[in-house]
Amino acid sequence: MLVVGANDVVNPAAKTSPGAPIYGMPILNANEAQQVVFMKRSMRPGFAGIDNELLFDPKTTLLFGDAKDTMSKLLAAVKAQ
């Protein structure tokens, strides 16, 4: 799964942490993917102000940078294969 930004809407804390401000919020179940590539500009928390558990999952690879630029480079690399 490729996640671009979207920090809070893929945070498993919405289902696993009753004390979290996003608990009960509908999320995309990115944590159920076999592999996750998470594109972000930084490690800053999302709008809710909490860390995203998904960022620390061993099956998650972080890809830092501007989303438009990084996605363009990623697509070019895939097309070159």
N, C-alpha and C positions, 0 to 999 in steps of 0.2 A: 504494500500500500504506500502511496506517495501522499504525504500531508504537506500542504503549502500553507504556512501560517496556521490559522485555525486552532490556536492553542487550547482554548477552553472547550471547544466542541468535540475534542477527542480525548479529553482528560478522564481517565478511569475513575478519578475521585468522585465524579458525579454519581457513580454507582457503588463505590466501595468505602467512602468516608462520610458518614452521616453528619459530621461537624463542618464539612466543607461548605463554603458559600454556594457552590454549584451543585450540591447534592440534590438529586432528583431531576436535574436538568436533562433533557434528552441529548444524547451524544451519538456520534458515529463510533462504532465499536472497533476502532483501529487497533486496539490492544489484542484483538482476536486474529489479526493477520499473522502470517508466518514471518514476514519481514516488514519493517516499517522504515521508510526514508522520510525524515522529518526536516523540511526546509524552514529555517528560521534566520532572522537577522542577528539574534543574540539569545542568551539564556534567560532573558527577563521573563517574568511571569506574564500571563495574558491579562485580559480585562478584569478578571475576578481577583487578581493579585496573589494567586497561589501557584506553587510549582506544579508542573504537569508530571505525574508519575510515569507517563509513557516515555518521557525523555530519558529516563534512567533504566528502562527495560533493556535487557541484553540483546533483544532482537531489533532494537531501534538504532539506526544510524543517523547521526545528525549531519546536516549539510547546511553550513552557514553561508549567508550572502543575500544580496538583493534577489528576490524571487524571480523577477523577470529576466535578469541577467543570468542567474544560475540555471533557470529552466531552459533558456536558450542554449547554454553550453551543454546541458545534460541531453537535450534533444539532438544536438549536433553530434555528440559522442555516440549516441545510440544509432543514429542514421549512418555513421561511419563504420559501424560493425558489419 
